């Protein structure tokens, strides 16, 4: 697109270092609106920028904050071993991840009901 990392960062309203980290996959934007801005700049959909795993992590952050985000990241990294053999189709992998995601949120809700009140 003929843009420097600095000019993209300025368009997004983030530092050049933050944008460099996004590109390298070291960190993800904390604000979901950044994905829309990146997609617009590069004429792609926001879905193009995010893998299914990324979407689950972002959803966890939006629903439950940074602790939920870390929990889901850890869960996905541990579950990733199930897919290492490559025997599941992308559709089946998506179904498994959706089920795990649903189970995670049901467990969180159940834990809230039975948690000791302070």
N, C-alpha and C positions, 0 to 999 in steps of 0.2 A: 504493500500500500504506500510505500515511500515515506513512512512515518518513523521517526526515531522513538526509542523507548521514552525519552523525556517528553516528547510531544504527546504521545498516547497517555502518559501519566498525567500530564496537565489537563488533557481533555476529561480524564476520569476523576480528577480532583484528588489524586494520591501522589505520593512521592515516587520518584523514579525508582528508588530501591524497592518499594512495595510492588510496583509493576514488574520489575525484574524478577522478583520472587514469585509473582503469579505466573509469569511465563515459564519459569524453571520448575513450577509445581511444588515449590517448597512451602508455600502458604496459599490459602485461598482468600478471596475477598470476604471480609466480615459482613459487609452489607450486600444483600442480594441485588440491590439496584445496580451495583457495579457490573454484574453480569449482563444486564440489559444494555448498559452503556458500551461495554466491549463488543457485544453482538452488533449493535448499531454501527459502531465505528468500522467494523470489519465485514459488514453486510452478511452476517450469518445469524442463525437463530440461537437463543440462549441455550436451548437443548443441545446444540452442536458443541457447545463449550463444556458441558457437564456430562460425565459418565453417570450411569445409574447409581453407582456408589457415591459419587459426589452429591447427587440429588438427595440421597438418604441422609448424608451428613449435614447438608444445608437445612433440610427439613427438621432434623433433630435439634440443630442450633436454634432455629426459629421457634420450635415448640418448647424446648426445655433448657435453652441456654448452653453455656460452654461445657458444663458437666455432661449433659446429654450428648453433645457433639463428641466429646472424648470417648464416652461409652460406646457410641455407635461406631466410631472409627476403630476402636479396639475390637469390637465384635466383628466388624467387617474384615479386619486383617486376620483374625483367627479363623473365620469362616472361609476366607480366601483359599485355604488349603484344600477345601472340598472341590474347588474348581480347577485345581492345578493339572489334573489329568486331561482336561479339555473334553470330557465325555458328555457334558451337558450342552445343549444348544443355548444360544443367547436367550431365547424365549423361556426355556426352562430355568436358566440361571436367574433371569428377572423374576420369575415366579417364586423361586426360593428366597431371593432377597426381599421381595415384598412380604412374604410370609414371616420371615425373621423380623422385619421392621414392624409388622403388625403385632407380633408376639412381644416385642420389646416394649411397645407403647401400652399394651394391655397389662404387662407386668408392672410398669411404672404406675399406672392408674390403680392397680390392686394394692401396690405398696403404699400409696397415699392413704387408702382407706384404712389400712391396718397399722399405719405408723403411729407411734406414741405421740400424743399431743403434749406440747411443751407448756 
